[in-house]
Amino acid sequence: MKGYGRQLAMAGVAMSALGMAALAQAASDPFEEVLQASLTDRKGVMVYVNGQAIPGRVTKLGPETVELSSQEFRRIVVRRDRIDAVAGN
């Protein structure tokens, strides 16, 4: 029984460390917060790329791209490394 208690305690410590690391990473990327909020709440955002403003609603978040849709265009794909700023409510 003692072996299980020690293993359970170590597993708990490991899980809390992973959770803290994920939380710290999410908090360190403000672009991700705004884009994720648009995706989950279905709210519009303004994405600024090379001085141009692209309005839309986030429909998909990928590791290298963000997909938006707008009244004018059904699908807009923007590379994450090209995004200068993001504005959302």
ROKE-192305 format. One line per field, with one value per atom (N, C-alpha, C): x, y, z; residue in three letters. Coordinates in Angstrom, 1 decimal. Each point is the difference from the previous one (the first is absolute). Layout:
<pts>
c1	c(X,...)
c2	c(Y,...)
c3	c(Z,...)
code	c(ALA,...)
</pts>
This chain:
<pts>
c1	c(0.8,-0.8,0.8,1.2,0.8,0.5,0.3,0.5,-1.0,-1.3,-1.1,-0.1,0.1,-0.2,1.1,1.2,1.2,-0.2,-0.4,-0.2,-1.2,-1.0,-1.2,0.4,0.8,0.5,0.9,0.9,0.9,-0.9,-1.0,-0.8,-0.8,-0.4,-0.7,0.9,1.2,1.0,0.3,0.1,0.3,-1.1,-1.3,-1.1,-0.2,0.3,-0.1,1.0,1.2,1.1,-0.4,-0.5,-0.5,-1.1,-0.9,-1.1,0.5,1.0,0.5,0.8,0.7,0.7,-0.9,-1.1,-1.0,-0.7,-0.3,-0.6,1.0,1.2,1.0,0.2,0.0,0.1,-1.2,-1.2,-1.2,-0.1,0.5,0.0,1.0,1.1,1.0,-0.2,-1.1,-0.3,-1.4,0.0,-1.2,-0.8,0.8,-0.7,-0.9,0.5,-0.7,-1.3,0.1,-1.2,-1.1,0.3,-1.0,-0.5,0.8,-0.4,-0.9,0.4,-0.8,-1.4,0.0,-1.3,-0.9,0.5,-0.8,-0.5,0.8,-0.4,-1.1,0.2,-1.0,-1.3,0.1,-1.1,-0.7,0.6,-0.5,-0.1,1.0,0.1,1.0,-0.2,0.9,1.3,1.0,1.3,0.5,1.0,0.7,1.5,0.5,1.3,0.8,1.1,0.9,1.2,0.1,1.1,0.7,1.2,0.8,-0.7,-0.6,-0.7,-1.4,-0.5,-1.3,-0.9,-1.2,-1.0,-0.9,-0.1,-0.9,-1.0,-1.3,-1.0,-0.6,-0.4,-0.6,-0.2,-0.5,-0.3,0.9,0.7,0.9,-0.8,0.3,-0.7,0.9,1.4,0.9,1.4,0.5,1.4,0.9,1.0,1.0,1.4,1.0,1.3,0.7,-0.3,0.7,-0.9,-1.4,-0.9,-1.2,-0.7,-1.3,-1.0,-1.2,-1.0,-1.1,-0.5,-1.1,-1.0,-1.2,-1.0,-0.6,-0.6,-0.6,-1.2,-0.7,-1.2,0.4,1.2,0.4,0.7,0.8,0.7,-0.3,-0.2,-0.3,1.2,1.2,1.2,1.2,0.6,1.2,1.0,1.2,1.1,1.1,0.5,1.1,1.1,1.2,1.1,0.3,0.1,0.2,1.3,1.0,1.3,-0.1,-1.1,-0.2,-0.9,-0.7,-0.9,0.8,-0.4,0.6,-0.8,-1.3,-0.9,-1.3,-0.7,-1.4,-0.8,-1.2,-1.0,-1.3,-0.5,-1.3,-0.7,-1.3,-0.7,-0.1)
c2	c(-1.2,1.2,1.3,0.0,1.1,0.4,-0.9,0.2,0.8,-0.4,0.7,1.4,0.3,1.3,1.0,-0.5,0.7,0.3,-1.0,0.1,1.0,-0.1,0.9,1.5,0.2,1.3,0.6,-0.9,0.5,0.3,-0.8,0.3,1.3,0.3,1.2,1.2,-0.1,1.1,0.2,-1.1,0.1,0.7,-0.4,0.6,1.5,0.4,1.4,0.8,-0.6,0.7,0.2,-1.0,0.1,1.1,-0.1,1.0,1.5,0.2,1.3,0.4,-0.9,0.4,0.4,-0.8,0.3,1.4,0.2,1.3,1.2,-0.2,1.1,0.2,-1.0,0.2,0.7,-0.4,0.7,1.4,0.3,1.4,0.9,-0.6,0.7,0.4,-0.5,0.3,0.7,1.4,0.7,-0.1,-0.2,-0.3,-1.2,-1.1,-1.2,0.2,0.8,0.3,0.6,1.0,0.8,-0.9,-0.8,-0.8,-1.2,-0.6,-1.0,0.5,1.2,0.6,0.2,0.4,0.1,-1.3,-1.0,-1.4,-0.5,0.1,-0.6,0.8,1.3,0.9,0.4,-0.3,0.4,1.5,0.7,1.4,0.4,1.2,0.5,0.5,0.0,0.5,0.8,0.8,0.7,-0.4,-0.6,-0.5,0.9,0.5,1.0,-0.7,0.0,-0.6,1.0,0.3,0.8,1.4,0.5,1.3,0.0,-1.2,-0.2,-0.6,0.5,-0.6,-1.0,-1.1,-1.1,-0.3,0.4,-0.4,-1.4,-0.6,-1.3,-0.7,-1.2,-0.9,-1.2,-0.4,-1.1,-1.3,-0.8,-1.3,-1.2,0.2,-1.1,0.6,-0.7,0.4,-1.2,0.3,-1.1,0.5,-0.9,0.3,1.1,0.1,1.0,1.0,-0.2,0.8,0.3,1.1,0.3,0.2,-0.7,0.1,0.9,0.9,0.9,-0.1,0.5,0.2,1.4,0.6,1.3,0.0,1.2,0.1,-0.1,0.5,0.1,-1.3,-0.7,-1.2,-1.1,-1.2,-1.1,-0.6,0.2,-0.6,0.9,0.4,0.9,-0.7,-0.3,-0.7,1.0,0.1,0.9,-0.8,0.2,-0.6,0.7,-0.8,0.6,0.9,-0.4,0.8,1.4,0.2,1.3,0.9,-0.5,0.9,1.0,1.3,1.0,0.3,0.0,0.3,-0.7,-0.1,-0.6,0.8,0.4,0.8,-0.8,-0.1,-0.7,0.5,-0.2,0.4,-1.1)
c3	c(0.0,0.0,0.0,0.7,0.1,-1.4,-0.9,-1.3,-0.9,0.2,-0.8,0.5,1.3,0.5,-0.5,-0.1,-0.5,-1.5,-0.7,-1.5,-0.3,0.8,-0.1,0.3,1.0,0.3,-1.1,-0.5,-1.1,-1.3,-0.3,-1.1,0.2,1.2,0.3,-0.2,0.4,-0.1,-1.5,-0.8,-1.4,-0.7,0.3,-0.7,0.3,1.3,0.3,-0.7,-0.1,-0.7,-1.5,-0.6,-1.4,-0.2,1.0,-0.1,0.2,0.9,0.1,-1.2,-0.7,-1.2,-1.1,-0.1,-1.1,0.3,1.3,0.4,-0.3,0.3,-0.2,-1.5,-0.8,-1.5,-0.5,0.4,-0.5,0.4,1.2,0.5,-0.7,-0.5,-0.6,-1.5,-0.6,-1.4,-0.1,0.1,0.0,-1.4,-1.1,-1.2,0.0,0.6,0.2,0.8,1.0,0.9,-0.8,-0.8,-0.8,-1.1,-0.7,-1.1,0.6,1.1,0.6,0.5,0.5,0.4,-1.2,-1.1,-1.2,-0.5,0.1,-0.4,0.9,1.3,0.9,0.1,0.0,0.2,-1.3,-1.1,-1.3,-0.2,0.5,-0.1,-1.0,-0.6,-1.0,0.6,-0.9,0.4,-1.2,0.3,-1.1,0.1,-1.1,-0.1,-0.9,0.6,-0.8,-0.5,-1.4,-0.7,-0.9,0.2,-0.8,-0.3,1.1,-0.2,-0.5,-0.3,-0.5,1.1,0.1,1.0,-0.7,0.6,-0.5,1.0,-0.3,1.0,-0.2,1.0,-0.2,1.4,-0.1,1.2,-0.2,1.1,-0.1,-0.1,-1.0,-0.2,0.3,-0.1,0.3,0.3,1.1,0.4,-0.2,-0.8,-0.3,0.6,0.0,0.5,-0.7,-1.3,-0.8,-0.7,0.0,-0.7,0.9,-0.3,0.6,-1.2,0.1,-1.0,0.5,-0.8,0.3,-1.0,0.3,-1.0,0.2,-1.1,0.1,-0.8,-0.1,-0.8,-1.5,-0.3,-1.4,-0.4,0.9,-0.4,0.9,-0.5,0.8,0.7,-0.6,0.6,-0.2,1.1,0.0,0.8,-0.6,0.7,0.2,1.2,0.4,0.7,-0.5,0.7,1.3,1.1,1.4,0.0,-0.7,0.1,-0.7,-0.7,-0.7,0.8,1.0,0.8,0.9,-0.2,0.7,1.3,-0.1,1.2,-0.2,1.1,0.0,0.9,-0.4,0.8,0.1,1.2,0.2,1.2,0.1,1.2,1.0)
code	c(MET,MET,MET,LYS,LYS,LYS,GLY,GLY,GLY,TYR,TYR,TYR,GLY,GLY,GLY,ARG,ARG,ARG,GLN,GLN,GLN,LEU,LEU,LEU,ALA,ALA,ALA,MET,MET,MET,ALA,ALA,ALA,GLY,GLY,GLY,VAL,VAL,VAL,ALA,ALA,ALA,MET,MET,MET,SER,SER,SER,ALA,ALA,ALA,LEU,LEU,LEU,GLY,GLY,GLY,MET,MET,MET,ALA,ALA,ALA,ALA,ALA,ALA,LEU,LEU,LEU,ALA,ALA,ALA,GLN,GLN,GLN,ALA,ALA,ALA,ALA,ALA,ALA,SER,SER,SER,ASP,ASP,ASP,PRO,PRO,PRO,PHE,PHE,PHE,GLU,GLU,GLU,GLU,GLU,GLU,VAL,VAL,VAL,LEU,LEU,LEU,GLN,GLN,GLN,ALA,ALA,ALA,SER,SER,SER,LEU,LEU,LEU,THR,THR,THR,ASP,ASP,ASP,ARG,ARG,ARG,LYS,LYS,LYS,GLY,GLY,GLY,VAL,VAL,VAL,MET,MET,MET,VAL,VAL,VAL,TYR,TYR,TYR,VAL,VAL,VAL,ASN,ASN,ASN,GLY,GLY,GLY,GLN,GLN,GLN,ALA,ALA,ALA,ILE,ILE,ILE,PRO,PRO,PRO,GLY,GLY,GLY,ARG,ARG,ARG,VAL,VAL,VAL,THR,THR,THR,LYS,LYS,LYS,LEU,LEU,LEU,GLY,GLY,GLY,PRO,PRO,PRO,GLU,GLU,GLU,THR,THR,THR,VAL,VAL,VAL,GLU,GLU,GLU,LEU,LEU,LEU,SER,SER,SER,SER,SER,SER,GLN,GLN,GLN,GLU,GLU,GLU,PHE,PHE,PHE,ARG,ARG,ARG,ARG,ARG,ARG,ILE,ILE,ILE,VAL,VAL,VAL,VAL,VAL,VAL,ARG,ARG,ARG,ARG,ARG,ARG,ASP,ASP,ASP,ARG,ARG,ARG,ILE,ILE,ILE,ASP,ASP,ASP,ALA,ALA,ALA,VAL,VAL,VAL,ALA,ALA,ALA,GLY,GLY,GLY,ASN,ASN,ASN)
</pts>
